[in-house]
Amino acid sequence: MARLLGLSHEWQVAILDSCGVGHLGSKLLIAGIDPVETSELSRSEVNESLNALTLAVEGELPCIFTLSYEFGLLLNGIRSRHFSRTEPHIFLARFKNLIVHNYATKTTHVLGPDPQQVVERLLDTSNLAAYEIGRHATLLSSSFSKSEYLAAVSEIQEEIRSGNTYQANIVQRFEAEIGDLDPQAIFVRLRRDHPAAFAAFIQRARSTVVSVSPERFFRIAGGIIEASPIKGTAPRVGDEAIDKKTRETLLNSRKDNAENTMIVDLLRNDLGRVCDFGSIVVTKLCDLEEHPTLFHLVSTIRGQLKQNAGFADVIRALFPCGSITGAPKISTMKIIDRVEKAARGLSMGAIGYSIPNAFETEGSGLSSGIDTNVAIRTMVIRDGIAAFSTGGGIVSDSEPDLEYGEMLLKAKALFAALGINSTEFL
């Protein structure tokens, strides 16, 4: 990892890292260096942007991409009252060569037509950097004060009582000036303290993406599509007696199980638009997943893709993920746009990759297909400013103060990586 981050000071790098945690079958680190092509698309004509992404994803070279939440609004015919001049709707990078590390077998492979060139760059230690752990960022702004966030929760609950939504996910946006703390150092801190199955470090033309997302959006392999939404979060403190009680409480929480089940039903409906009739099954429902500082409830839904269903059809059917919108999706997205005070950008969007058949290699563990995360626990660093959003699902019996605490709990890892004390928000 140090060598890959070292290379990022000279070459454009995209790293997708399961961090060795092993959730949902994740076991690989996949890295592309010096892409042969990159594009950043923010066209008002969403069909053109989606077609360009589809051509790249279904092409003959590996592709790594990001999708902003606002692109999902446009796909669903919603004009947001928020606008970001900087976050592209779509970023994509295509690579001739990939570095693949398999945490299960502890082996590293270089795949593609020019492996020797990649190896030589990796072995050049002159570009390795030491990351100062004492440096810290300065918080500049947040989109809600505490009282405003509590009022937003109450406003969502009024929408629920009026029958306009059953559950809505709202987020708070934070911005911090990073000073002399570079993106590589932030990723090192996050990966060290909060390893996640769908982490990412991606350099784009004018920004860098740093993510430690624990949530898979969807994976496509062999004609099967699988989604794994997270709903239900509780703190993990490291004391076994306390954590045991927390596990039991989360597993038996009617509120958290109801949130999760609602999103499972939403995703079953979304998947039904692109899957064979009768093929959709829920393979896991409200399973407990353990992370360094959090417990999550995770479900998995699987279906057989229709023979004529392409990548564009899947994106139109599923994006954005229901776990970060709520249900029903379209009406809830409109409510969210009215209640929230800032564009989400990449936060709550998606990060993904596609691997063509020619790059499938048994020894490396890399298989052809498409895998994506939900871009939670994700920040975008641009012009010395790090921006990210965290939040949670609101239901009729949500307690506003507890929802505010859950939002801060999810932000804690990102604040810590920036060297910011989050207790000032309590």
N, C-alpha and C positions, 0 to 999 in steps of 0.2 A: 504493500500500500504506500509506503514512504516513497518508493521509487516512482510509482505512478503519479503521486502528488508532486514530486520533484519535477517530473516531465511537464507538468501543467504550467510551469513557469516559462517554458519555451514553446510548447506545442499545445494545440487545442485538444482537450481531453474530456471524455465522457465516461464516468464510472458508475456502474450499477452493482451494488454490493449487498449480498445477503448477510454479511457480517458473521457468518458461521452459526447463526442462531437456530436454523433448521425449521422455522415455522412454515407450514403449508408446503412442505417439500422443497423449500428453497435451500440451495447448497452452493451456489456459484457466485463468484465475482466476475463480471463481464466488463471489459474496458476497451474503448476505441480511442486511438490516438491519431491526430492529424487527419480529419475527415476529408474525403474526396469531394464532398459537397455539403453545404449547409444552407438552410433556408429559414427565414422568419416571415411568417404570413399573417397579415392582419387585414385581409380584404373584407369589405362589407358583403361581398357575394360569397356566402358560405359554401356553396356547391363547388366553386373553383378551389377554395382552400382545402376542402375535404378531398376533392379529386387529386390534388397535388400530394397530399399526405398518403392517400391510398396507393398511388403509383409508387411512392417510395417504400411503403411498408410491404407491398406485394411484389417488390422488385427483386433483383438478383444480388443485392448487397445488403449486409446487415444495416439496420436503421435504428437509431435512438431518437426519441421525440418527446416533446412536452405539449400539453393541451391546456389552455387557460379555461377557467370556469366560465368566463364571459363568452367563449366560443360555444359552450353548451347552451347558454341562453339564446344565442342567435340560431343554433340548430333547432331550438324549440319555439322559434318565432317570438321571442321575448326581447324587447328593446330595453336595455338597462338604463336606469337614470344615472348610473355611475360609469365613468369612462377612464380607462388607463391609456395614456399615450405611449407608455414604455413597454408594457408586457405584450408580446406577440400572442395572437390567438394560437398559432402553431409554430413550434420550432422543430426542425428535423435535421439530423446529421447522418450521412451514410459513410460507411467505412469499408476499406478493402481488407483490413486485417483486424483481428480481435485478439486480446489477451483474455484467457479464461482460466480462473483458478477455482479448483474444486475443493471446498473445505472438507468434504467427506473423505476424499482420497489423499488430500494434501499434495495434489499435483497441479502444475501450471502448464498450460498449452498456449502456443501462438498459432492462430489459424488464419489462413489467407495466402495470397500469392507471394508476399514478401516477408516471411517470418524472420529472416536473418537481420533485416534492417530494423525491425521492431526490437529484437533481442539486443542488438548493439546499442540502441537508445536506452533500453532498460539497464544495461550494464554500465552506462556512463554515469558515474556517481558525482560528477561535478555539479549537477543541478539539484542535488538533494538539499533540503532546507531544514533548519531547526526551527521549531515553532514555539514562540514565547507563550507560555501558559499564563503568565501574569498579566498580560494585556487585556483590556476590556473595552466594551463599547459604551455609548451613552444613549440612553433612551430619549427619543425626540418627541414621540407622539403616540397616542392610542385613539382609536375611533370612538370609543365610549368611555365615559367616566363610570365608576361603579354604579351610581344611582341611575345613569342612563341605561346601563346594561340590565339592571333589575327591571326598569320600566319596559325595556324591549321584551324581556321574558313575559311580563304581564300582558303586553300587547299581543304577543303570540298566543297566549292562553285565551284571550278574548276572541281571537280568530278561530280557535278550536271550539269555543263555546258557540260561536256563530255558525259552525259547520263548514268553514272554509278550508280547514286543514285538520288532519289528525295528529300530525307531528311535524315540527319544523326545526331545522338546524340553523342556528344563528351563530355568527362568528364575530370576534373582535380583532381588528387589525392593529398591529404594532409596527413602529418604525424606529430604528436605532442607528446612530452614526458609529461606524466601526473603527474609525481612526486608523491606527497602524496595525490593527488586527486583520490579517488577511483571510480570505475565504477558506484557504487550505487549513489554517489553524482552527477555524470554526468547525470544519468537518471532522478534523482529528478529534477535537473535544467531544463532539456529538457521538461519533462512532465509538469512541472509547467508553463513554459513560452511559450511552443509550443505544447499543447495537440493535438494529432492526432488520427484518427480513427483506425490506424493499427500500434500502437506503440508496442515495444517489449524490454524485458530485458531477455537475455538468457545466462546462464552460460554453457560453453562447457568445455572440458577437459583442454585445455590450453589457452582459450580466453573467452572473454565476448562480446556479441552482445548488442548494445544499439541503438534503432531505434525509430524514430518518423515519420514513413512513413504515408503520407496521402492517398496513392494510393492502391486500391485493384487491384491485378493481376487477379485472377479468384476465383469464388465461385461455388461449386457444391452442390446442395441439391435437392432431389426428382427427379433426372434425368435431371435437368436444370442446365446449366452452364452459368455463367454471368461474363463478364469482364468490367472493368471501367477505361480506360486509362485517364491519365492527360496529356494535352498538352496545353500550354498557361499559363503564370505566370506573375503576376504584384504585386508590393509592396502594402501593406496595412499599413497606417501610423497612424491611429486612429483619424484623423481629418475628420469629416463626409463629409464636402464639397469636400475635396480633394479625399477621398475614393469613393464618388459618381461618380466623374468624371472618376476615374480610372476604376471603374466597367463598366461604359458605354464604355470607350475606349477599354477595353479588350474584351467585348462582341461584339464590332463592328470591331475588328481588323481583317483585311483580312488575314494577315500573320498567326496570332494565330489560327484562324478558319481553315485555310488551313492545318496547321500542325496537328491539332486535327482530321480533316476529313480524312487525309491521313492515320493516325494510326487506325482510325475506320475501314477504308477499309482493312488495313492489318490484323486486328484482325478478321474481318468478314471472310477473306480468311482462316486464321488459324483455326478458329472455324469450318469452313466448312469441314475440314478434319475429324472432330470427331462428327459432328452434323447431324441430319436428314436433308435431302434436303428440302429447303423451310421453315425451322423452325427458321432461324436466323433473328432477328429483332433488330433494333436500338431503344431502348426505351427512351434514352435521348441523345441529340446531343449538345455539347458545352454548357452545363449548368454551371452557375457560382457557385463556392464553395468558402466560406469565411473561412479563417484561421486567427489566431491571427496576423500574420505579412504578409500574402500572400493572393492573390486571384488566383484561378485556374479555368481553363475550363476543365470540366469532361464530358465524354460521357459514356453510358452504352450499351453494346451489349449482347444479350441473345439468347440462342439456346437450342434445345432439343437434349441431347446426344444420339448417336446411342446406341442401346441395347447392342452391344458387345464392346463398347468403355470403356476401363479401365483407371486407373490413369496413367499408363505408356504411353498410347496412347495420353492422354491429354498433358502430359509434352512434349512428342516428337513433338506434333503439335504446342504448344504455347510458349514453353520456349526457350530463354528468351523473356520477353514481348517486343512487338514492340515499345512501347512508349520510351524505352531506347536504342533502336537500330536505328530505322528509316526504310525507305522503298525504294526498296524491301529489305527484311530482310537479306538474305544470302549475297548478294553482298555488302550490307552496312556494315554488321559485319566484312567483310574482310577489307574494307576501314578503319573502326574504329580501327581495330587491327594494321594497318600500321601507322595511324596518332597518336594514343595515345602512351604515353611513359611508361606506367606501367600497370601491371595486375589490373583488377577491383576488384577481389576477391568477397566478398559477396556483395559489392556495386553494384547495378543494377541487382543483382540476385533476390532471393525470400525468404521469411519467411512464414511458414504456419503451419496449424494444421489439424488433422482429428479427428472426433468424431464418434465412432461406434454407432450402433442403441441402444445398451444396456445402453449408457450414456445419451441418449436423455431424458430430464426432463422438463416437461411443466412448473413447478413452477419456475425453474431457468432461463428459456428462452433459454437454450442450446438445439440446434437441431443437429441431426446427419448430417454429411457431411464434406466437405473440404473447407477451406478458406485460401487464400494466399494474401500476399502483394507483391508489387514491392519494393525491398530493397533500396529505396532512403532515404535521410536524415538518413543514417545508418552508424554507425562506429563499427569497431572491435577493441577491446582493448586486446593487447597481450604483455606480458613482459614489461609493463609500457609504451607502445606506442599505441596511438589511431590513427587509419587510417580510412579515409573516402574519398569519391569522390562526386563531384557535377558537373553538366553541363547543357546542354540544346540542343534542336533540332535546326539544322542549315538547312535553306532553301535558295533558290537562292537570295532572297532579304533581307537576314539577314544583319544587320550592326554589324561588328565585335566588336566594342566597347560596343554596347548594349548587345550583347551575353555574353561578359565578365562580364558586370554588372549583368546580370541575373544569371550567374553561382555563383557570389559572394553573391547575394541575397539569393540563396538557401543554401549557406554555412553559412550564418550569424547565424542561430540558433545553429549550431554545434560549431562554433567558440565561441559563447557566453557561451554555456554550459561548454566549456573548459577554459573560462576566457581569451580568446585571442581576441585582437582587430583586426578585419578584415580590417580596413581602410588602413593598410599598403600596401594592394594589389591594392589600387585604383591608 
